[in-house]
């Protein structure tokens, strides 16, 4: 029967193992004590020595008077020989509990009820933890008290909980740090993008500055498929008159309005740069000269029809435009810019508010 019981224990959940093994040890002791009182076997008489057990074993009568104790019990309770009752023996231990009330109640219940059996856990202030179990031996009117040190199990459990807590805390800190790094990286990238934009664009219009404009022109030369690249140069007519008549703030409004008109007309066909003051340029990659002149004309018309508003003032202005082609074989875009600038000068000479194309042999 005892062997079948151990087979049954093998299938129990791991969480019940400490208590089950504790009770199994007691049953083991109980069976051996009963065998000690039984008829001798064929192999001869034998007795169980309680001093061989790892648990502390105490034996009392039904009134709690100490009868005997094994070596482990005597090592736990130095005054085991002088203490007359189980109450006095456990009194020192109960003083080491945060709340001795429940433990005292167990002793009182065991002395008052002969059939009382109970298992409890005692957590002493010095860090030790014991499991205490009591039950009676009816045939001899005695009560057995068994104490098992489970301190190492409790420490392992606490270490496991602490490890789990630390792992969870580390994971939380790692996740928080990762989130902080993600936001910091995004913020840094946004700032870098903004710095790049500020370094490459005009603060008044948002158009490309001359350096960035010419760099993109060199890139267009390297990437062109048709070898057709057109450059448009534009200059607001009589811009000094606008500043003198309406003020420099009105002149800034006129420049912003013109840049918006040029961007709307060019769209995604090319890119625009502010070359300085009231002068602007456009590069159209893979564009025929005739198509570039049409876009230049649309910019000129839209500008002449636009009314600029500044405070209470309303005024209009016009633009002169020159168009030229990049010649295959030229290493930079500067030569084409120079030709379009000469065409622009011709437009100014011929009366302004017009588009002039530079013709090459």
Secondary structure, 3 states (H helix, E strand, C coil): CHHHHHHHHCCCCHHHHHHHHHHHHHHHHHHHHHHHHCCCECCECCCCCHHHCCCEEEEEECCCEEEEECHHHHHHCHHHCCCCEHHHHHHHHHHCCCCCHHHHHHHHHHHHCCCCCEEEEEECCCCCEEEEEEEEEHHHCEEEEEEEECHHHHHHHHHHHHHHHHHHHHHHHHHHHHHHHHHHHHHHHHHHHHHHHHHHECCCCCCEEHHHHHHHHHHHHHHCCCCCEEEEEEEECCHHHHHHHHCHHHHHHHHHHHHHHHHHHHCCCEEEEEEECCEEEEEEECCCHHHHHHHHHHHHHHHHHCCEEECCEEECCCEEEEEEECCCCCCCCHHHHHHHHHHHHHHHHCCCCCEEECCCC
